[in-house]
Amino acid sequence: MIAEPLAAGASQVTVALESPALLLRSGIGGPAAGKHLRIHPVGAIFGVYADPQEPWWGAPQTALSDEFVDVEAGHGFLLECVQYGPGLAAASLPWQGGRRHKEDIARLTNASTTISLIRDHGGGTVEIDAKGQAVHHYSVADELDVRNFRRGLEAQVRVHEAAGAAEIHTLNSTPLSWRRGEDLQDFIQRVGDVPVDPRHQAIFSAHQTGSCRMGTDAADSVCDTRGELHDVKGVLIGDGSAFPNATGLNPMVTIMALARRTAEEIKRA
């Protein structure tokens, strides 16, 4: 699969996309700078219910399931609920014409969306162009990631069906739909047959990490386990780009802890 330029997810744009670019512009960081980008690829499914769901109200994430975090070789996915406003929903819904889009938006009150966030096994890159601007490339091409992405979609479909959804819909470029009373397994099969490719279905990025990862091998990592660059003493990485691998979970607290730890190292220097 040809790598596609990465469009950052709506949730955040982290410094893991810019830290390696800064190093590359500066000519430091070693051969691993910009390699091993992880983005937590996310697939989404939404169900339409008889009762109002109003997903734009309340806490951003009130529930998740970790049942599938280790389905194969230490990798899997989280199932999460999400809060979103009409803007994100409108941008995510596949375009099928103005009238249909208006109708879909009008139904959002009764819609509820889930996501499956996979712990990526494969990775991407951050490079710089002739002007020194960051250029990101990532494809869900790793075979394990493709399997887990499809497993995540299937799990979401089953959750919505069990929760009583009257309809279940995908965010594919050519959307797939199921209505209660129809064959669920046939729908799951059709969902799984869609290529895991942004030209065919929505693939979101939840968290970007790992592009200046820490490690002991200067050929395969950018900084040591304290966050200090292998090739330039006194320069430390204290953001999510220093993650040695994908976490498979929402990394906010981990990033905060890493930043504090790096700050303490700077203070001791």
N, C-alpha and C positions, 0 to 999 in steps of 0.2 A: 504494500500500500504506500502511495506517495504521501509524504508528510504534509499536513496542512498547517498553515500559519495558525497559531493559537489565538483564539478570541477569548479574552479573560472572562470568567464567569461574572454574573451580575452581583454576586455576594461581596466580592472584594478584589482589588488588584494589589497583591502583596509585593514587598520589596524583593521577593525571590525572583521576580521578573526583571528587576533593575539592578540589584546588587552585582550579579555577574557581568552585566553590561558595563558597570562602573569599573570593575576590575579589568575587563577586556580593553576598555578605552585607555586604561592606565598602563597596560602591558604587564600586569602582575596577576597572580593567582594560579599560575601553572597551567598544565594541559587540561585539567579537569574543570576549569572555570566555564560555567555555562552548560556543563554536561549533567545528566541524571536529573533533569527537571521532572518533578512529580506534580500532578495537578488534581488528584482525587476525581477522576471522571465520574460524572453524575448523569443518570438517566431519570426521566420523570414520567409518571402516568397520572392522569386525573380521572376521578370519578364524579358523576353527577348524582345527587341524592334528592330525596323527596323533601327533606328539611333544609332550611338555610344553613350554610356552612360559614359564610362571611370570613374567608381566610385572611383578610387584612386586619382583623381585630385580634387582640390578645398577644400573648408572648410569642416570640419568633419560633421557638421549637419547644413543644411541650411533651413530646414522646419520641422514643426511638426504640428500635429492636436490634440487639446484637446477636441474634440467633445465627446469622450467616457470616460472621466475621472470619471464620476459618473453615471454608468449604473445600479448599484445595490448596495444598502446599503452603499453608500459613497465610493465605490470602482469601479475601471474600469481600463482603460489603455490609454496610449499615443500612437499615431502613429508617427513614426519618420523615417526619411531617415538616412542612415548611409554611412560613408566613410570607405573603407577597401582596403587592398592590396591583392595581389595574395596569400600570405601566409595564411592569415586568411580564404580567400575564399576556398583555397585548403583543409584546415583542416576541414572546415564546410560542404563541399559537401559530400554526402554519397558515399561510395566506391562501385563501380559497376564494378571494373576491371580497369586495367591500360589504355587500349585504350579508354574506355568511359570517364575515369577521364581526360585524355589528351584532349579529344574533349570538355568536359565541361569547362575546364580551357580556352581553345582557344576561347570560346564564351563569356567570361567575359566582353569583351569590350562593348558588346551590352546588358549586363545585369544590372539591377538595383534592389537593395535589400531594402526592408522596414522591420521595426521591430514593434512589439507591445510590449510595456513595461507595465506590469501590476503592480498595487499597491497591493502587496500581503496581504491577510487577514490571511492566515496561516503563520507558521514560521518554523525555523529549530534550530539547536543547534551547539554549539562549545564545544568540550570536549578535553581532553588530553589523550594520550596513555601512556603506561608504561615508555616511554622515555621522556615524557613531551611535545611531539609534538602535535600541534593542529590537531584535527580531526573534520571535518565539515560534518554535515548531513542535508540534505534538500530534500523534495519531494513536488512536486506540487500535493498535495493530498487533500487540503481543497476544498470543493465542490464549493464555490464561486470562488476560484482561477481557478479551472478547467473550469468553465463556462466562466470566463473572458478571459482565455487563448484561448479558442476556438472562442470566439467572436472576439478577436484580429486577429486571423488568417483569419476569414471570412472577416473582414473589409479590411485587406491587399489585399486579393484576389480581392475584389470589386474595390479597388483603382487602382490596376494594370490593371484590365479590362477597367475601365473608362479612364485610361491614354493612352490606345491604345496598350497595350502589345500584341505581337503576340503569346507569350507563357507565361504560369505561372507555376512555379515549387515549390514544397515543399522540405524541407531538411529532410524528413523522412528517416529512415533506408531502407525502400522500397519506393522510391520517387513516388509522384503523380504528374501528369502533365495535363495541359489543353492547348488546342490550339484554337485559334480564330475560331469560327464557331461551336465549341462543346457546349454542355449544361453546362452553368456556374453553375446553381443551383445543378446539379448532382455532379459537381466537389467540390463545397462547402460542400455538404453532405459527400462526401468521405473524405475530409480533416477533418471534424468534428468527424468522426467515429474513427480516429486514437487515441489510448490511449495517454494521456498527461503524458508521461513517457520517460526518456532518452533512454530507450532501443528501442523505436519506433520512436522518433523524436528528433531533436535538441532542447534543452532548454538551453538558454544562461543566464548568470547572469550579469546584467548590473552594479549593485551597491550593495555592502554588508554593512548593517547597523544594528543597534538595539541590538547587542549582549551584551552590557553593558548599557542597557537603563536607562535613568533618570526617576524618579518618586518619589512619596511620601511614598510608601509602600515598606519597606525594604525586604519584602518577595517576591515581584514581580518586583523589580527594583534594580539596582546596585548602582546608585548614586542619589543624590538629584537634584533639579532643577538648582543648580549652577555647577553641575558636580562633587561634592565631594562625595566620597564613603560613604555609610551609616555606614559601620563598621570600617573604618579607616580614621580618620580626617587627613587632609593635603594631601590626595591623590585625584587627580582630573582627570576626563576623558574629553578629549577635541577633540575627533575624532568622526567619523560617528557612532561608536558603541553606542554612548550615545543617539542616536535618540530614542524617546519614541515609535515610530511606523514607518511604511513605509510611505515615503513621496508621492510616486506616481509621482515624477518628478526627473529630473537629479539634484543631490544634491551638486554639486561642490561648488556653492556660499553659500549654507546653511552650509556646512562643514567648509568653510573658516570663516564664521561669528561665528559659534560655537567655533572654535579654538581661535579666537580673544577674544571672550567673556570669555572663560576659562582662557586665558592668563591674562586678566584684573583681574579676581578673584585671580589668583596666585599673581599678583603684589600687590593687596590690602592686601593680607594675612600677 
